[in-house]
Amino acid sequence: MRNGSLIWLAVGLAALEASTLFIINMIGYAVRSGSFILPERYLLAGLFLCALYLLCGSNQGSYSFHRGEDDRIHAMQSLRCWIGTMVVFIVALFVFKISEDFSRFWLAEMVFGGGVALVFVRTLALAWIRRVRRSGWFSASIAVLGSPSLVKRETLALISSRGGASRLIGGFAGDGLGNEDLQGIPLLGTEESLKRIIAAGRVDDVLLCYEPEHEEAFRSALARLRDQPVNVRLRLPHHLEGIPVLGIDRVAGQAGIVLADVPIGGWSSVQKRCADLVLGSAMLVALAPVMLAIALAILVTMGRPVLFRQRRYGFNNDEFMMLKFRTMRVSEKDPDDGGPLKQATRNDPRVTPLGHFLRRTSLDELPQLLNVLGGSMSLIGPRPHAVSHNRYYAGIIDGYIGRHRVKPGITGWAQVNGLRGETDTVEKMRRRVELDLHYIENWSFGFDLKILALTVIEVGTGRSAY
């Protein structure tokens, strides 16, 4: 079967990556010692790193090619697995007190050189796989079985698909449901014909498409196909076409299609809250002298009040009072109190010289650490917008309210992607919303740490903020 070729493809890629790591290991040692002959400890370390990396990649699905994922996803999986492998290895060196046995240069070369080499090799390999798949190699063979009208529709869809990860065998009518051609789309036979083709090893996947009135035929076909060495999948009803499906789950004992989940719930919410409390407290203590100096500077240059308080929408669209250091003159009317919808702009006359510095460096946001500790905000999340902004944009941007499925943050994925500061067009706000939703749907603790690191870089450049 072609699934066998996919297995050998995965084995080949794993062997190629293991060989790459072995070469990087030798190069790193040779640069320092002048010899390509590895001592026992370096050889064992290399074998350990290879085994751990391949195990991580296998668990992450890095060697599965039958679903046709984006090549970039595979490449990033490779890099993430390697970073995780090296972190575990370095921690083990210190735990077992053997870090002095290995050159620091060798460790650095393995971390950076290994990561670059693996991404390079994986990218080249995937480009080759994509090319040969166009000729039918390494492609999963698909047969469609079910009600003739639905089989026709699905067959046409698969024919028009340009993806190389799968190859259509043909359509087959379920037992007792007819075997006629449908407007030029021939059916290759019935379920019995399909079983013979499966027995010949020519089918990897069977896609079932049955009308509701053919439930009995569907159940019979499913029972028989479960005895065959093929993957069996049920085509979703066409009224669900285009709706993202997250999986299958049970509600009160009944099977249901998962269409949406609480993005950060259960243990994830506990993990994120603990991180907010620990990191937020540490940052507040460390930055307390800076915050005190800013408060005194505002008192001297602008007078009272030191803090600017504004109503914002947070988690579940609940209002809360967000804190910032005041950067504008108090003569301006708060938009939330009925004034105009106006964001700070470049060279805005309302912003004081001190306020301009605070906004450019984002130091005006530091009081929001109190919001984080109080539970109304998180360190990382979609930035909360003014109430008047929410009311305006919620009516013109799809998915805008979805930002409130999580707590708002001091910084977020949109802010480290160039959308920090003024959003003076609807398109900019739409792009910000897209990035916020991407963060919500793909949250992880590692993602939060990445955003924190990128925030430091973004603030250092001072881009987009004024």
C-alpha positions in Angstrom: 0.0 0.0 0.0 1.0 3.6 -0.4 0.9 4.1 3.3 4.0 1.9 3.3 5.8 4.3 1.1 4.8 7.1 3.5 6.4 5.1 6.4 9.6 4.8 4.4 9.5 8.5 3.6 9.2 9.3 7.3 12.1 6.9 8.1 14.2 8.4 5.4 13.6 12.0 6.7 14.4 10.9 10.3 17.6 9.2 9.1 18.6 12.4 7.1 18.0 14.6 10.2 19.9 12.2 12.5 22.9 12.3 10.0 22.7 16.0 9.9 23.0 16.2 13.7 25.9 13.8 13.7 27.8 16.0 11.2 27.0 19.1 13.2 28.3 17.3 16.3 31.6 16.4 14.6 32.1 19.9 13.2 31.5 21.5 16.5 34.1 19.2 18.2 36.6 19.5 15.3 36.6 23.3 15.4 37.8 23.3 19.0 40.0 20.2 18.9 41.2 19.9 15.3 40.0 16.3 15.1 36.8 14.8 13.7 37.1 11.7 15.9 34.6 12.0 18.6 35.5 11.0 22.2 33.0 8.7 23.9 31.2 11.4 25.9 30.6 13.5 22.7 29.5 10.4 20.8 27.0 9.4 23.6 25.8 13.0 23.9 25.1 13.1 20.1 23.2 9.8 20.2 21.1 11.1 23.2 20.3 14.3 21.4 19.3 12.4 18.2 17.1 10.0 20.1 15.4 12.8 22.1 14.9 14.9 19.0 13.4 12.1 17.0 11.1 11.1 19.8 9.9 14.7 20.2 9.4 15.0 16.5 7.4 11.7 16.4 5.2 12.8 19.2 4.6 16.2 17.5 3.6 14.5 14.2 6.6 15.9 12.4 7.0 12.8 10.3 3.3 12.6 9.2 2.9 13.6 5.5 -0.5 12.3 4.6 -2.5 15.4 5.7 -0.8 17.9 3.5 0.1 20.5 6.2 1.9 23.7 5.3 5.6 23.1 4.9 6.3 26.0 7.3 4.5 24.2 10.0 6.8 21.2 9.6 9.9 23.4 9.6 8.8 25.2 12.7 8.0 21.9 14.4 11.5 20.8 13.7 13.0 23.9 15.2 10.7 23.8 18.3 11.7 20.1 18.9 15.4 20.9 18.6 15.1 23.9 21.0 13.3 21.7 23.5 15.8 18.9 23.1 18.7 21.2 23.8 17.0 22.7 26.8 16.5 19.2 28.3 20.1 18.3 27.5 21.6 21.4 29.1 19.5 21.1 32.2 20.6 17.4 32.5 24.2 18.5 32.2 23.9 20.7 35.3 21.7 18.3 37.2 24.2 15.5 36.9 27.1 18.0 37.3 28.9 17.1 34.0 28.6 20.4 32.2 32.4 20.9 32.5 32.9 17.8 30.4 31.6 19.7 27.3 33.0 22.7 25.5 30.8 25.9 25.7 31.5 26.5 22.0 30.3 23.0 21.2 27.1 23.6 23.1 26.5 26.9 21.4 27.3 25.4 18.0 24.8 22.5 18.6 22.1 24.9 19.7 22.4 27.4 16.8 24.1 25.3 14.1 21.9 22.3 14.8 18.7 24.5 14.6 19.7 26.2 11.4 20.8 22.9 9.8 17.7 21.0 10.7 15.4 23.8 9.4 17.5 23.9 6.2 17.4 20.1 5.7 13.7 19.9 6.5 12.9 22.7 4.1 14.8 21.1 1.2 13.3 17.7 2.0 9.8 19.0 2.0 10.4 20.9 -1.3 11.5 17.6 -2.9 8.5 15.7 -1.4 6.1 18.4 -2.8 7.7 18.1 -6.2 7.6 14.3 -6.5 4.0 14.2 -5.1 2.9 16.1 -8.2 3.7 12.9 -10.2 1.7 10.7 -7.8 4.5 9.5 -5.5 4.0 9.6 -1.7 0.4 10.5 -2.2 -2.4 8.9 -0.1 -5.0 7.2 -2.4 -8.6 8.2 -1.6 -11.8 6.4 -2.5 -15.2 8.0 -2.0 -18.1 5.8 -0.9 -21.8 6.6 -0.2 -24.9 8.1 -1.7 -24.4 8.7 -5.5 -25.3 12.4 -5.5 -22.9 13.1 -2.6 -20.2 10.9 -4.1 -20.5 13.0 -7.3 -20.2 16.3 -5.4 -17.2 15.1 -3.4 -15.5 13.5 -6.4 -15.7 16.8 -8.3 -14.3 18.7 -5.3 -11.3 16.3 -5.1 -10.7 16.5 -8.8 -10.6 20.3 -8.7 -8.3 20.2 -5.7 -4.6 20.9 -6.6 -3.1 19.5 -3.5 -0.5 16.8 -4.0 -0.9 15.1 -0.7 -3.7 12.8 -2.0 -4.7 11.1 -5.2 -8.3 10.2 -6.1 -9.1 6.6 -7.0 -12.7 7.2 -7.8 -16.3 7.2 -6.5 -18.3 4.1 -5.4 -22.0 3.8 -4.6 -23.1 2.2 -1.3 -24.8 -1.2 -1.5 -28.3 -0.9 -2.9 -27.9 2.8 -3.8 -27.4 2.5 -7.5 -24.4 2.4 -9.8 -25.2 4.8 -12.6 -23.1 7.6 -14.0 -24.1 11.1 -12.8 -23.8 13.8 -15.4 -20.5 12.6 -16.7 -19.0 11.5 -13.4 -18.6 7.7 -13.6 -19.0 5.6 -10.5 -16.4 2.8 -10.5 -18.8 0.3 -8.9 -20.3 -0.6 -5.6 -18.9 -1.3 -2.2 -18.0 -4.8 -3.4 -15.8 -3.3 -6.1 -14.1 -1.0 -3.5 -13.4 -4.0 -1.3 -11.5 -5.7 -4.2 -9.4 -2.6 -4.8 -8.6 -2.3 -1.1 -7.6 -6.0 -1.1 -5.2 -5.2 -3.9 -3.5 -2.6 -1.7 -4.5 0.4 -3.8 -6.4 2.5 -1.3 -5.2 4.3 1.8 -8.3 6.4 2.8 -12.0 5.9 2.3 -14.3 9.0 2.6 -17.9 8.2 3.5 -20.6 10.5 2.1 -24.2 9.3 2.9 -27.5 11.1 2.8 -29.4 11.0 6.2 -32.0 8.7 4.7 -29.3 6.2 3.9 -28.3 5.7 7.5 -28.7 1.9 7.5 -26.5 1.6 4.5 -23.9 3.9 6.1 -23.8 1.8 9.3 -23.4 -1.4 7.4 -20.6 0.0 5.3 -18.8 1.4 8.3 -19.0 -2.0 10.1 -17.4 -3.8 7.1 -14.7 -1.1 6.4 -13.5 -1.3 10.0 -12.2 -4.7 9.2 -10.1 -3.4 6.3 -6.6 -2.0 6.6 -7.7 1.5 5.5 -8.4 4.9 7.2 -12.1 5.6 7.2 -13.4 9.2 7.5 -16.9 10.7 7.5 -17.5 13.7 5.3 -19.2 16.5 7.2 -22.6 17.6 6.0 -22.2 20.3 3.4 -24.1 22.9 5.4 -21.0 22.9 7.7 -18.7 23.6 4.7 -16.1 26.1 5.6 -16.7 26.0 9.4 -13.5 25.1 11.3 -13.9 21.7 13.1 -11.7 21.2 16.1 -12.5 17.5 16.7 -15.1 15.2 18.2 -16.2 15.3 21.9 -19.0 14.1 24.1 -21.6 16.3 25.8 -23.8 14.5 28.3 -22.8 11.2 26.7 -23.7 12.3 23.2 -21.1 12.6 20.5 -20.7 16.1 19.0 -18.5 18.0 16.6 -16.3 20.5 18.4 -16.8 23.9 16.7 -15.4 26.2 19.5 -13.7 25.8 22.8 -12.9 28.1 25.7 -9.4 29.1 24.4 -7.6 29.2 27.8 -9.6 27.1 30.2 -9.0 24.4 32.8 -5.4 23.8 33.7 -4.2 26.3 31.1 -6.1 29.1 32.9 -4.4 28.1 36.2 -1.0 28.1 34.5 -1.5 31.5 33.0 -2.8 33.0 36.2 0.1 31.7 38.2 2.5 33.1 35.6 0.7 36.5 35.8 1.0 36.5 39.6 4.6 35.4 39.8 6.0 37.5 36.9 3.7 40.4 37.6 4.8 40.6 41.3 8.4 40.3 40.3 8.1 43.1 37.7 6.2 45.3 40.1 8.9 45.0 42.8 11.8 45.5 40.3 10.2 48.5 38.6 8.8 50.2 41.7 11.7 52.7 41.8 11.1 53.6 38.1 7.3 54.0 38.7 7.9 56.2 41.7 10.3 58.4 39.7 7.7 58.7 36.9 5.0 59.6 39.4 7.1 62.4 40.9 8.0 63.7 37.4 4.3 63.9 36.5 3.5 65.7 39.7 6.3 68.3 39.0 5.6 68.8 35.3 1.8 68.3 35.0 0.4 68.2 38.5 -2.4 66.0 39.6 -3.7 63.4 38.8 -0.7 61.1 38.3 -2.8 58.2 37.0 -5.2 58.1 34.1 -8.2 55.9 34.7 -10.4 54.8 31.8 -13.2 52.2 31.5 -12.3 49.3 29.2 -14.0 46.1 28.2 -12.2 43.0 29.5 -12.9 39.2 29.7 -16.5 38.3 28.8 -17.1 42.0 27.8 -17.1 43.0 31.5 -16.0 46.6 32.2 -13.0 47.4 34.4 -11.0 50.5 35.2 -7.6 50.4 33.4 -4.7 52.4 34.9 -2.0 54.3 33.0 0.4 57.1 33.9 -1.1 60.3 32.6 0.6 61.6 29.4 -1.9 64.2 28.3 -3.2 67.5 29.5 -6.4 67.1 31.5 -8.3 69.7 29.5 -9.3 67.1 26.9 -12.6 65.4 27.4 -12.6 61.7 27.9 -14.3 60.0 24.8 -15.9 57.5 27.2 -17.8 60.4 28.7 -19.4 61.4 25.4 -16.5 63.1 23.7 -15.2 62.4 20.2 -13.6 59.1 19.2 -10.0 60.2 19.0 -6.8 58.3 19.5 -3.4 59.9 20.2 -1.7 60.8 17.0 1.8 61.7 16.0 2.7 65.2 17.3 -0.6 65.3 19.2 -0.8 68.7 21.0 -2.5 67.0 23.9 0.6 65.0 24.8 3.2 66.6 27.0 6.9 66.2 26.4 7.2 63.9 29.3 4.1 62.1 28.1 5.6 61.6 24.7 8.6 59.9 26.2 6.4 57.7 28.4 4.3 56.7 25.4 7.2 56.0 23.1 8.9 53.7 25.7 5.5 52.3 26.9 6.4 53.2 30.5 2.9 54.8 30.8 1.6 51.2 30.8 3.4 50.1 34.0 0.5 50.8 36.4 -1.4 48.0 34.6 0.7 45.6 36.6 -1.8 46.4 39.3 -4.6 45.4 37.0 -2.7 42.2 36.3 -2.4 41.4 40.0 -6.0 42.3 40.6 -7.1 39.8 38.0 -8.8 42.2 35.4 -5.8 41.9 33.0 -3.0 39.5 32.0 0.5 40.3 31.1 -0.1 38.9 27.6 -3.4 39.2 25.7 -5.3 41.4 23.3 -4.9 45.1 24.2 -8.1 46.5 25.8 -9.6 49.3 23.7 -11.6 52.3 24.9 -15.4 51.7 25.4 -16.2 54.0 22.5 -13.7 52.2 20.2 -15.3 48.9 21.1 -18.8 50.1 20.2 -17.6 51.5 16.9 -15.4 48.6 15.7 -17.6 45.8 16.9 -20.2 46.7 14.3 -17.8 46.8 11.3 -15.1 44.1 12.0 -16.1 40.4 12.1 -14.8 38.6 15.1 -14.0 41.8 17.0 -15.9 40.7 20.1 -14.1 37.4 20.1 -11.1 39.2 21.5 -12.9 39.2 24.9 -12.8 35.4 25.3 -9.6 36.0 27.2 -8.3 38.6 29.6 -6.8 41.7 27.9 -3.1 42.1 28.2 -0.4 44.8 28.7 1.2 43.6 25.5 0.1 41.1 22.8 0.8 39.4 19.5 -0.5 42.4 17.5 1.8 44.8 19.4 5.0 42.9 18.6 3.9 42.6 14.9 4.0 46.4 14.3 0.5 47.3 15.5 1.5 49.1 18.6 0.0 52.5 19.1 -2.5 54.3 16.8 -4.7 52.3 14.5 -5.8 55.2 12.2 -7.6 53.0 9.6 -10.2 50.2 9.8 -7.8 48.0 7.9 -5.1 48.4 10.6 -7.7 47.6 13.3 -8.9 44.6 11.3 -5.3 43.3 11.1 -4.9 43.8 14.8 -8.0 41.8 15.5 -6.7 39.0 13.2 -3.5 38.8 15.2 -5.3 38.9 18.5 -7.6 36.0 17.4 -4.5 34.1 16.2 -3.0 34.4 19.6 -6.2 33.3 21.3 -6.6 30.2 19.1 -2.9 29.2 19.4 -2.1 30.1 23.0 0.6 28.3 24.9 2.9 29.3 27.8 5.8 29.3 25.3 3.9 31.7 23.1 3.5 34.1 26.0 7.3 34.0 26.7 8.0 34.6 23.1 5.7 37.7 23.1 7.4 39.0 26.3 10.8 38.7 24.7 9.6 40.4 21.5 8.0 43.2 23.5 11.4 44.2 24.9 12.7 44.4 21.4 9.7 46.3 20.1 9.8 48.8 22.9 13.5 49.4 22.4 12.9 50.4 18.8 10.0 52.8 19.7 8.1 51.9 16.5 4.4 52.8 16.1 4.0 54.4 19.5 3.6 58.2 20.0 
